[in-house]
């Protein structure tokens, strides 16, 4: 490694420049559209979509890293013989995201500065790689990655492509400086901008020997979750993976030195940081709009009708097209009584009971017991991929 590695915190500055009006406007649109999405479906359906979106986050975050795993095999209910064939890192990502989200819901008093604390950053990395075997942890030079260990503790400098990460001795000091700046911002818009700027700055610092991309994306997700903007209804990782080349290009451009006297006052390009933050906010909005279209009642009704007419799995168990309406109402309302569901099918009680039994067998309808009064929507991944087209898709050239 070069002896001229970056060591000073001044390279991070300014961490929170004055953002231009067009970026401020995007930052105001994100919470508006997030609130609009929340009102589109019931809490019960949102919970199930949330489980699906954890798979989406894992699928696309691993795809960004060049690892493809079929989404249907990432489901918690996947047969063990199939799950043995998975990348364990993909499964761990789902578990880590769920565990952190659950902790945030149980302990809502977690303060904003906590999400920038070096100990929190290390804990996310450790949780992501917990359970990985030695081959998965083995680095190119033969050493083993230690989950949760920052580079200063590992005493290791790294070169990532054309980017020489800051000296390992500077890592913790830089993380502390970012926590001091980003963690004390008082209002929601500034915090959203800080989340996106931090995504770049944290990736630039490269706090771990390996596994930085997954860690940075999960940390961004958790920060958005704290702001009330993240899943269960959309996935940033999906948007980043679908624009993978642009994502890496914007990250790399923001790594570059200042472009001249009109490009801010820091060592790194301010214009590049603006472009990256704008790209991230646009990606958030694009993914929210995708979900808005997917959850649109008219679109949902049409797709259900097509699925019920042509999907062989539904035809094989004798499901009739008329039952699509009852499932649509269940998806929209989140829960209906067993008696009402049968009425919504339009069939006689006996036929309606048979249709309901077939839906339960396929996992499209759930209940706490065979005779429980209330019914809930089920979203097995194979069905969700039909209902929300293009949700999980491997990109060409990714």
N, C-alpha and C positions, 0 to 999 in steps of 0.2 A: 504494500500500500504506500501511497505517496505520503511524505512527511508534511505536506501542506494542507492537511485536512482542516475543514471548518471546525473551529472550537468555540467561537464567541456567540453569545445570545443575540448580538446585534444583527446577525444574519437572519434572524426571524422577523425583524422589525420592518415596517410597522405591521403588527399582527392584525390590527383592526383599523385599516385606513378608512377614509371617508368614501363610501361606496357611491357610485353614480346613480342618478335617478332611475334609470331603467332597471337596475338590479334591485333597488329598494322596492320598485313596483312588483317585481317577481316575488320578492319576499313577503309582500302583503297578499298576493294571490294564493300562496300555498295554504295558509290556515283557512282562508275563505273556502277553497275547494275541498279541503279536508273536512270542514264542518258540513259541507253539502253532501259529501259521501256518507257521513255518519247518519244522516237522516234518511238515506235511501233504503236501508234494510233494517230489520229488527236486530236487537242485541243477540238473540239466540243464533240467528244466521251469521251475524258478524263473528261470533266465536268460532263457528265452523270454518268460515272463510279464513279466519286467522290461522287456524291449524294448517290449512292449505297453503297460506302465504309463507309459513315457516319453511315448508318444503320448497316453495318457489325461491326464497332467499338462499337456501342451501344449494339448490340446483344451480342457480345462476352465479353465486359466489364461487362455487367450485368450477363452473364453466369458465369464468374469467381466469382462473388459475390453470386452465387447460385440462381439467378432469371432468369427463362426462359420465353421469350416472342417470339411468332412466328414472324419472320422477316417481313412477308408479311403485318402484321398489323402495322408495324412501319413506313410504307410509308406515306409521307405527304398527299397523296390522299386517305388514308384509311377512310372508312365511320366512322362518329362520333360515331355511336353505337358500333363499334368495338374498337375504340380508348378509349372509356370509360372503357373498360375491361383491358387496358394495365397497366403496371407499369408506373406511370407518370415519374419516374426517368429515364426510358429508353427513353422516348420522350424528356425529358429535356436534356439528354446527347447529342442527335442529334442536338438540337437547340443550346446548348452551344458550341459544336465543330464548327458548322457552323458560329456562331456569332464571335468566336475568330479568325477563319480562315479569315473571311471577314475583320475583323479589321486589321489583319496582312497584307492583300493585299492592303487595303486602306492606311495604315500607315506603309509602308515598312521601314521607318526610325527607328522603334522600335529597340533599341540597344540590344545586346546579354545579358548584365547584367540584363535587365528588366525581362528576363524569369526566373530569380532566386530571384527576389525581393520578400520579404515576403508579400508585398501588392498584388503582382500579384498572388502569391500562394493562398492567401485568396480570391481574386476575382474569381479565377477558382472554388474554393469550393463553394462559394456563388452562382455562376451562375449555378452550377450543381444541387443545391438543391433548387433553386428558384421555388416557386410554389408547393413544396411538402406539403402535409397536415400534421396535427399534428400526426397522427398515423404513417406516414412514418418517421417523425422526432423523434418519441419517442424512447428513449434509454432504455436499459434493466432495469436500476434502476428507470425508470419513468420520468427522466428529459427530456427536449426537446433539440435536437441538434439545435444550432444556426448557420445557414449557414454562412460561411466565418469567424467564430470566432476561432482564434488560441487557443491552450490549455492553454497558459499562461494567456490569457484574461479570459478564462473559469475557470482558477484555478483548473484544474482537471488532475490528473495523471491517466494513464491507463495501464492495463496489457492485452496484446494481445497474447493469447495462452501461450507460454512459454517465450514470449518477454516482459520484463518490459521496456516500452518506457522511454526515458530520462525524468527527472523531468519537469513538466510543466513550471517551472521558467526558464528553459534553452532553450525553444523552439525558441524564436525569436533570441536570441544570436547565436544559431546554424544555423538558416536560414541565418542570416547576414554573418556569417563566410563562409558558402558555396557559397553565392553570391560573396563574395570577391575573392574566389579562382576560382570557375568555371566561373564566369562572366567576368574575365579578360583574358581568354585564347584567343590568337590571330588567330590561324589557324583552318581550317575546321576539320582536323582529330582530333586534341585535343578537339575540341568542341563536336564532336560526341562521343568520349570516355567519356567526362565529362557528357554528357546527360545520358549515360548508368550508370555511377557510381553514378550520382545524383539520379537516379531512386531508387537505393538501399538505399542511405544515407537518402533521404527524407522519404522513407517508414520506415526506422529505427527510425528516429526522431519522426514520427507519429504526425504531427503538429496539427491534429484535433482530437476531441473526437471520431468521427466516419466519415466514408466516405473517408478514406485516399486512399484506393485502386483505386477507380474511379478517384480521383483527381490526384494521381501520374501518372496514365496511360495517362490521358488527357494532363497533363503538359508535359510528355515525347513526346506525339504526337505533341504538339505545338512547342516544341523545335526542333523536326525533321522537322516540317514544316518551321520553320525559317531557317534551314540549307538547305532547298530545297530538302529534302529527303522523306517527308511524302506523304500522299495521294495526288492526287486522285487514285493512282493505286495499293496500297497495304495497308494492315492493320496489324500493330504490335499486336493489341489486339486479332486478329484472331489467330495469332501464339501462343501467351501466353495462350489463353484459350485452344487451342488444345494440349498444353503441361502443363496443369494447375498444375499437381503434381510436375513436374520438376521445374516450375516457382517458386512455393512456397518453394520447397526444396532448390533451389539456393539462394533465398532471405534469408531463415533461416540460411543456412550455412554461408552466408556472415555476419550474425549477431553475429557469435560466437567470443569468444576471440582469440587472437593470438595463433597459434598452437605450438609455440616454437621459438627459437632464429633465425631460418632461415625463419620465416614467417613475414617478414617486421619489422617495428619498432613501429607500433601503438598499440593501445589497442585491436582493432578488427583485425580479420584475413585478411591479404593481399591476401593470396592465395584464400580465399573465394570470395573476391571482384573480383579478376581476373577471377575466374570461372563464376561468375555472369555476368560480362561484356561480356565475351566470349559467354555465352549462349544467351544473348540479341542480340548480333551482328549476331550470327548464325540464330536466329529466324527471324531477319530482312531479311537476305539473303534467307532463306527458303521461306518466304512469297513473296518476289520479284520473286523468281524462279517459284512459283506457278502461279503468275500473268503472267509471261513470257510465260509459257506453255498455260495458258488459252487464251491469246490473240494471240497466234500463228495462222497465217492465215490458215494454213492447218488444224489445229485442229478446228478452228472456222468454216471453211467451212463444215467439216464433221459433227459437232454437229448440225449446222443449217439444214443440209439435213435430219438428223434423226428427229429433232424436227418437221420439216414441213411435214414429212411423217406420224408421229405417234401421235402427241399431239392432244387430242380431242378438245381443244379450237380453234386451228387453223383449224382443219377439219370442225368444226361446222360452221364457217363463210365462208367456201368455199375456203380457201387458198390452192394454188397448190404448189407442191414441187419446181417448176421452179422459184417461187418468192424468194426462199431462196438466190439465187445468187444476186439478186438486194439488198436484205437486208444486205448481207455480204459486198458488195461494199459500202453501206451507212455507215455501222459500221466502216469500214476501213478508209474511206475518211472523215467521219464526217459530210459532207453535199454534196448533189448533187441536181441538178435541177429536178423539177417534170418531165419534158420531158425526161431527161436522165434516170431517175429511171424507167419510163415505158418502155423505150427501153431495159434496162438491164433485164427486166422480160422475154423478148423474145416473148411476146404476142402481139396481135393486140391492137390498142389503146383502144378499148372498154373494152376488157378483162383486160388489164393492169390497166385501171382506176378502175375497180371493185376490183382488187387485192389490189391496193393502198388504196382504201377506207376501205377495211377490215383490212389492217395493221394499218391504222390510228385509226380505231374503237377499236382495241385491245391495242393501245398505243405503238406499236412497231415502228411506224413512227410518227414524229411530224412535224407540220408546224405552222407558225404564224397565218395563216388564211386558210380557205378551198381552196382558189385559189392562195395562195402565191407561188412564184417561187421556193424557196428553201425548201428542206426537211432535217430533222435531225433525228438521231436515237433516239428511245425511249427505256428505259430499266426498265419497270415495274419489281418489285421484283420477281414475279412469273416466268417471262420469264428469268430474269437474273439467277435464280436458276437452270433453265434448261441449259442455255448457259454456265454458269460457274459452273459445277458440284462441289459439296462439298464446295461451298462458305459459306453457312450457314448450319451448322450441329451441332446438340447437341451431345456432347461427352459422351460416356459411362463412368459413374463414376464421371462425372463433378459435 
